[in-house]
Amino acid sequence: MPVIWKTAGLLVLSNVFMTFAWYGHLKNLASKPWWIAALISWGIALFEYLLQVPANRIGATELTLGQLKIMQEVITLSVFVPFAMFYMNQPFKLDYVWAALCMAGAVYFIFRS
């Protein structure tokens, strides 16, 4: 499997964990004290790091640091929008489309030769 696909796959999985760690407590633990939400979020974030660190190490064998970062940001948006809409019941916003177009431009500029 090509390095870029291994990296992207691991980053997608890590972003799922991180999105839940950062925002899931707003829905699931809203009635709990902040420190309980923080401890649970840190526990979830551990799994994010167990996927993200190898993803970046694998990706760094063929991708530049800038390419890794832009890939991460695009994946973050790709994970966050469905999370916000389907899990957090937020409405779709046209701003998501504009943000995605800006990210497409970033991908173009960082990956062009």
PyMOL commands that set and color helices and strands:
alter all, ss='L'
color gray80, all
select helices_A, chain A and resi 3-28+34-59+65-87+94-111
alter helices_A, ss='H'
color red, helices_A
deselect
rebuild
show_as cartoon
